[in-house]
Structure formats: C-alpha cells, structure tokens
C-alpha cells in the first residue's frame, strides 16, 4: 500500500484537521487522483464539520480503497513522510533546473537555488501552536526578566521611544515615515549607529542613497564629526587627525556594520536577496543574535527580484508582509523607511496613519510606526518632532530633538 493511501486512511479517521494544518500539507504534495480525494475531504470537513463517509469518497473515485486502520502508524508519521517527500521533490527539481542553467549562467543558477530554499522555508516549515498551559515556568521567568529590565531590545537613540517600546524587539518590523527630503535616511543611520555603539551588528540595505553617502553619515554620527565638513574634505587639522585615528580604531571592533547597496539603480533588490544576506551574515557574525536589519526606502524593494513594480501599492503590500515574515522567521529586528502620502496635507501639518504612502499595508504590518514632522519654524530652530500613531501593546508617544537639517545634505 502506498504512502498517499495510508495518509488518507488516517485522515478519514480524524475528527479534526489539526495535523494537516500544522504540517501545511497541500493537495500538490499528494500524487495522481489522491489530490482530488484530499481536496474533497478537506472541503467536506471545513463545510460540514465532519469527515465524509467512505461511500461518498468512492462516488468521487471508484478506485479509492482504505487500508486496515489498526495496522497503521500514528497520523503524524504519515504527515511527516508526506512533508519530507515534498521537500525531496522540490530539491530534486531545483537541482535539475540549476544543473541545466549552470553552464550558461552561474548567477541565474544561484538565483534558482536561493528562491527554492526560500520556498522550502516558507511552504514546508511546520506552524507553531502554543497551548496556554504550556511553558508556565518560562513565562514566570520572562516576567522576572522584564521586571529587572533584562528584556530590553535594541535601544532607540530616543529615550522616550525606548521606554515606551522596550527597544526594538526580535521579530519586530519598525517603520519610519516622513515627507520626501525630511531626513528619513538620516534617522535610520542614527538608529543604526546607536545599535552599533552598543555592540550590535548592522545590515543596512540602501537604494535611497549610495553606499558612500551612508558611509559618510555613519562616520559623522559615530565619530562625532560635522557631516558637511567631512563630506567636502574641510575638517580642521585637529579634526582631520582625529578622523584618521577614528578610522584606525574601527577595525578593532568585534561587531560589524555592513552596507548593502547597488550602483545599478534600475535593478531591484528582492526579498530573496535580503533573506540570503541575513542568513549569510548570521552564519559569519561572532554574535549572530545581536543583528539589526535596516532597509532605507522600502518602496525600492520587490517581493521577487525579477518581477513587481516597486511603486505599486500591491507590490509594496507583498514586500512589507514578506519583511514581517522575515523578521519573525529570522528572529531579527527590521527597521525600514517609507514616504508620507503626497498631496493629503500641507508639509509640516499634523499627520496620522492615513498619511502613509503606498497603501495601508505598511501600517498593518508594522509593530511600531514612527512619523517625523518638521514645520518651517521648527526647521529654522533645528528641531524635529516625532510621534508614534501606532505602537502594538503601548500608548502612542511623541518627542522632539535637536535636528541640524542644514548639515544633512
């Protein structure tokens, strides 16, 4: 008797679909007519709340036969076998496609392998169910740790926000929203440098600005130099000597700050590339659990490196949903930026969640939404205002900080 027949026999003896949902088994994981039978059984149960009679199944497929139930292994065994077979077939097909493409295009082959592994991670990972009586002792310990301040995530450079959120937590997607030219990239670098100073490594994806521009801002913030003088090569003799000494000391740090850019502005950065780089650096870092991922300009990403218009709101929705899944799967904090919606208000006026550009998905998928506001009067006084129209599990907060806009370029 075949695996599919044993699997379906066990399924028809179940009173629920818990294991099927846990293992994410789809009809394409079965072979031949068993797919049609499986789809029918699932639809019948979800519609009527009970498994169909065997006679009803045979009306659909006269050749379908059951296996003697008491001779079978537990249902979970067959779920696991179906899952492993699906993974095996996926890998086998991928290796064949890759081997056919390899002689003519190495990079296309890498792309095929990367996408396949991403699909396996997404489609074939078992879901995690938690029962409320499980892990009582660990939850008690979590509370004790929180009381002692041991659950603090990656601190923000603004104490008000760190106090309210307990920092950027693993699995969080945090979004900074501002008008074009208001300083989104600058604020991301400020957050990234704060994390770097505290011993975290940073993976910074940039398409808003070149890698060189991000490096200049990193040096200015981290080293305490005036950005415009550093960028234009106008540091004083004393500051110049201090800058060179600062550069020498950077190589002695244990944590890393990687800037991932692309000089080819027309090429898109796909989520598959973001995931691949997270995996690579987590495998090479001395402390892989202390990693912050930053994406400057989420609208420059695509869910697939070969498809999607990055300025389409549906494409942005797939990107933010993908980043949210990545944050949870890789257990990292992901900090991104996006633009405020144009034409809905005068620049500098109070904004809210409806002013987020590229659709509402950014609001839905973000754990923390940070909006920047600077009126002309505030700009003259070098002040930037921040507020959080959305914070899961927290009351929104607002704060202002010194912001020398003329030195940001």
RATA-V8446 format. One record per residue. PHI is phi in whole degrees, 0 to 359 (999 if undefined). BURIAL is 1 if it has 16 or more other C-alpha atoms within 10 Angstrom, else 0. Layout:
{{PHI;BURIAL} {PHI;BURIAL}}
This chain:
{{999;0} {277;0} {300;0} {296;1} {293;1} {295;1} {300;1} {290;1} {299;1} {297;1} {300;1} {292;1} {266;0} {273;0} {255;0} {203;1} {246;0} {303;0} {290;1} {299;1} {290;0} {298;0} {271;1} {54;1} {278;1} {256;1} {298;1} {293;0} {284;1} {263;1} {244;0} {50;0} {290;0} {296;1} {298;1} {295;0} {297;1} {298;1} {300;0} {296;1} {298;1} {297;1} {297;0} {297;0} {293;1} {292;0} {275;0} {251;0} {81;0} {221;0} {287;1} {289;1} {292;0} {299;0} {298;0} {292;0} {294;1} {290;0} {297;0} {281;0} {219;0} {295;0} {274;0} {290;1} {229;0} {272;0} {258;0} {302;0} {297;0} {287;0} {262;0} {264;0} {283;0} {302;0} {303;1} {299;1} {300;0} {287;1} {299;1} {296;0} {292;0} {298;1} {297;1} {296;0} {295;0} {295;1} {296;1} {301;0} {296;0} {298;0} {293;1} {297;0} {296;0} {294;1} {298;1} {294;0} {298;0} {295;1} {293;0} {288;0} {273;1} {305;0} {299;0} {259;0} {205;0} {296;0} {292;0} {295;0} {295;1} {300;0} {296;0} {298;1} {295;1} {296;1} {294;1} {296;1} {295;1} {295;1} {296;0} {298;0} {298;0} {278;0} {274;1} {248;1} {280;0} {293;1} {287;0} {249;0} {253;0} {237;0} {266;0} {297;0} {271;0} {283;0} {55;0} {298;0} {296;0} {291;0} {290;0} {297;0} {292;0} {300;0} {295;0} {299;0} {295;0} {296;0} {297;0} {270;0} {78;0} {272;0} {261;0} {296;1} {278;1} {285;1} {295;1} {282;1} {286;1} {245;1} {300;0} {302;0} {287;1} {298;1} {298;0} {286;0} {257;1} {63;1} {84;1} {282;1} {272;1} {305;1} {82;1} {275;1} {248;1} {246;1} {237;1} {255;1} {243;1} {200;1} {296;1} {300;0} {83;0} {276;1} {115;1} {298;1} {298;1} {299;1} {294;1} {296;1} {295;1} {301;1} {296;1} {294;1} {293;1} {301;1} {296;1} {297;1} {298;0} {269;0} {97;1} {275;1} {270;1} {229;1} {244;1} {247;1} {268;1} {229;1} {229;1} {296;1} {227;0} {284;1} {301;1} {296;0} {295;0} {295;1} {300;0} {299;1} {289;1} {301;1} {299;1} {297;1} {285;1} {291;1} {269;0} {77;0} {249;1} {287;1} {299;1} {296;1} {291;0} {293;1} {294;1} {265;0} {68;0} {241;0} {292;1} {293;0} {303;0} {296;0} {293;1} {294;0} {298;0} {296;0} {296;1} {294;0} {293;0} {300;0} {297;0} {297;0} {286;0} {301;0} {291;0} {266;0} {281;0} {276;0} {269;1} {238;1} {226;1} {259;0} {250;1} {253;1} {236;1} {210;1} {291;0} {275;0} {295;0} {284;0} {283;0} {268;1} {263;1} {268;1} {299;1} {296;1} {291;1} {301;1} {296;1} {298;0} {287;0} {300;1} {300;0} {296;0} {286;1} {295;1} {281;0} {252;0} {289;0} {293;0} {230;1} {295;1} {282;0} {252;1} {227;1} {249;1} {254;1} {236;1} {235;1} {271;1} {87;1} {298;1} {287;1} {267;1} {269;1} {225;1} {294;1} {224;1} {294;1} {250;0} {226;0} {81;1} {274;1} {294;1} {262;0} {272;0} {296;1} {293;0} {293;1} {297;1} {299;1} {295;1} {292;1} {293;1} {295;1} {293;1} {294;1} {297;1} {296;1} {298;1} {301;1} {286;1} {291;0} {269;0} {55;0} {232;1} {273;1} {241;1} {249;1} {231;1} {230;1} {207;1} {265;1} {287;1} {292;1} {274;0} {82;0} {268;0} {199;0} {285;0} {302;1} {98;1} {291;0} {301;0} {247;1} {216;0} {298;1} {287;0} {268;1} {282;1} {285;1} {66;1} {93;1} {277;0} {298;1} {299;1} {295;1} {297;0} {275;1} {277;1} {284;1} {228;1} {245;1} {246;1} {246;1} {257;1} {220;1} {215;1} {282;1} {298;0} {296;0} {294;1} {296;1} {297;0} {265;0} {56;0} {237;1} {238;1} {255;1} {235;1} {208;1} {242;1} {294;1} {217;1} {214;1} {296;0} {71;0} {218;0} {278;0} {305;1} {230;1} {218;0} {198;0} {233;1} {212;0} {298;0} {210;1} {279;0} {295;1} {294;0} {256;0} {261;0} {47;0}}
